[in-house]
Amino acid sequence: MVTARRSFWHEPRPGDAPPIGRLDWLLVGVFVAVTVVESVLRPGWPLPVVLALVLVPALLWRRRRPLAAALVGWGVAGLLAVLQVTAPAADLDLFSLMAVLVLLYALVRWGSGREIVAGTVFVTAVVALGMYASAAGRADVFGGTVLLLLIVALAAVFRYRADLWHRRQREIRNQERVALARELHDIVAHHVSAIAVQAQAGRVVAAGRPDKAAEILAAIEAEASRTLAEMRAMVRVLRADDAVAFAPPPGVADLHALARADTTPTVEVALHGSLTRLARPVDTALYRLAQESVTNAVRHARSVTRVGIDVRREGDAVRLRVSDDGQHEPGPVPERGFGLLGMAERAQLLGGSLVAGPGPDGGWVVEAVLPA
């Protein structure tokens, strides 16, 4: 309980208070018009009308300075209550002063925790003074109290509903950042690893086989161009304000693009069963998982000569198995890096599982099972 009170006391103002707009000026116009009409229909002491017009700036400040607006508006109501006590024969009631209820709503909706506490204490004192000045009966006291509590509750509901909406938006943005980081890692790591392998091969054959070196340089250029094109496509989608047309993400049908027979290690792809009607997220995840597994094998395995990609349909699930024949360091399994972490997240988000570790016959094996 103490922690909750302390948390409420330190509650900041909402950061999404809109600026003064047309509806605010319309509210002020209606308030002024009602006040003037009421003063004409009820001639007498002009002080209530003058004091009522003091609420005009308060109505405009109510979001940016909710406590100051509430103190001004309810201060006017309190001053009229004091005058009612000192001059009971004077008619000081103005229906237009009901606008102070708008200021109470704004205080709870847009104020900080400290401002809400201070403002509601002041409002309670003014209400008590007003009820005393008007000699309100039990029914009036009950009805007025219920009305004020309903306004406070309504403001609190809208305040915390907006807060939940903003938290949800932040959560979505965080999820998008994680997904973007995963996509960038998978795309860049794969292509850069391929470039590095080709560059190493080119350095070996450059002196003795210039023609082969030229082919390798051409492959490096093509790989770099593909990397740049994918990066530009992703940035274009992120920067576009409106929906843009872009190529669908790769899937199982594109796995053959990962196959390599003329380099070391060779990459072989085998597809089994019906893999043509997979859900799009599953289809994309299978490609990305295979792509990252090949990248890890090229970058981290020692003396690897072959990487095998095997995808097969098993009932309502799809099994992906990527294995290599490289040498694995003895000892405990190394800590997962960003690549394996992203792969595990992909599988878990789709309701699947992923296991990665040394294979029974040597090398490294990544095995994922996803619902089709």
Rosetta blueprint (number, residue, H / E / L):
1 M L
2 V H
3 T H
4 A H
5 R H
6 R H
7 S H
8 F H
9 W H
10 H L
11 E L
12 P L
13 R L
14 P L
15 G L
16 D L
17 A L
18 P L
19 P L
20 I L
21 G L
22 R H
23 L H
24 D H
25 W H
26 L H
27 L H
28 V H
29 G H
30 V H
31 F H
32 V H
33 A H
34 V H
35 T H
36 V H
37 V H
38 E H
39 S H
40 V H
41 L H
42 R L
43 P L
44 G L
45 W L
46 P L
47 L H
48 P H
49 V H
50 V H
51 L H
52 A H
53 L H
54 V L
55 L H
56 V H
57 P H
58 A H
59 L H
60 L H
61 W H
62 R L
63 R L
64 R L
65 R L
66 P H
67 L H
68 A H
69 A H
70 A H
71 L H
72 V H
73 G H
74 W H
75 G H
76 V H
77 A H
78 G H
79 L H
80 L H
81 A H
82 V H
83 L H
84 Q H
85 V H
86 T H
87 A L
88 P L
89 A L
90 A L
91 D L
92 L L
93 D L
94 L L
95 F H
96 S H
97 L H
98 M H
99 A H
100 V H
101 L H
102 V H
103 L H
104 L H
105 Y H
106 A H
107 L H
108 V H
109 R H
110 W H
111 G L
112 S L
113 G H
114 R H
115 E H
116 I H
117 V H
118 A H
119 G H
120 T H
121 V H
122 F H
123 V H
124 T H
125 A H
126 V H
127 V H
128 A H
129 L H
130 G H
131 M H
132 Y H
133 A H
134 S L
135 A L
136 A L
137 G L
138 R H
139 A H
140 D H
141 V H
142 F H
143 G H
144 G H
145 T H
146 V H
147 L H
148 L H
149 L H
150 L H
151 I H
152 V H
153 A H
154 L H
155 A H
156 A H
157 V H
158 F H
159 R H
160 Y H
161 R H
162 A H
163 D H
164 L H
165 W H
166 H H
167 R H
168 R H
169 Q H
170 R H
171 E H
172 I H
173 R H
174 N H
175 Q H
176 E H
177 R H
178 V H
179 A H
180 L H
181 A H
182 R H
183 E H
184 L H
185 H H
186 D H
187 I H
188 V H
189 A H
190 H H
191 H H
192 V H
193 S H
194 A H
195 I H
196 A H
197 V H
198 Q H
199 A H
200 Q H
201 A H
202 G H
203 R H
204 V H
205 V H
206 A L
207 A L
208 G L
209 R L
210 P H
211 D H
212 K H
213 A H
214 A H
215 E H
216 I H
217 L H
218 A H
219 A H
220 I H
221 E H
222 A H
223 E H
224 A H
225 S H
226 R H
227 T H
228 L H
229 A H
230 E H
231 M H
232 R H
233 A H
234 M H
235 V H
236 R H
237 V H
238 L H
239 R H
240 A L
241 D L
242 D L
243 A L
244 V L
245 A L
246 F L
247 A L
248 P L
249 P L
250 P L
251 G L
252 V H
253 A H
254 D H
255 L H
256 H H
257 A H
258 L H
259 A L
260 R E
261 A L
262 D L
263 T L
264 T L
265 P L
266 T E
267 V E
268 E E
269 V E
270 A E
271 L E
272 H E
273 G L
274 S L
275 L L
276 T L
277 R L
278 L L
279 A L
280 R H
281 P H
282 V H
283 D H
284 T H
285 A H
286 L H
287 Y H
288 R H
289 L H
290 A H
291 Q H
292 E H
293 S H
294 V H
295 T H
296 N H
297 A H
298 V H
299 R H
300 H H
301 A L
302 R E
303 S L
304 V L
305 T L
306 R E
307 V E
308 G E
309 I E
310 D E
311 V E
312 R E
313 R E
314 E E
315 G L
316 D L
317 A E
318 V E
319 R E
320 L E
321 R E
322 V E
323 S E
324 D E
325 D L
326 G L
327 Q E
328 H L
329 E L
330 P L
331 G L
332 P L
333 V L
334 P L
335 E L
336 R L
337 G L
338 F H
339 G H
340 L H
341 L H
342 G H
343 M H
344 A H
345 E H
346 R H
347 A H
348 Q H
349 L H
350 L L
351 G L
352 G L
353 S E
354 L E
355 V E
356 A E
357 G E
358 P E
359 G L
360 P L
361 D L
362 G L
363 G L
364 W E
365 V E
366 V E
367 E E
368 A E
369 V E
370 L E
371 P E
372 A L
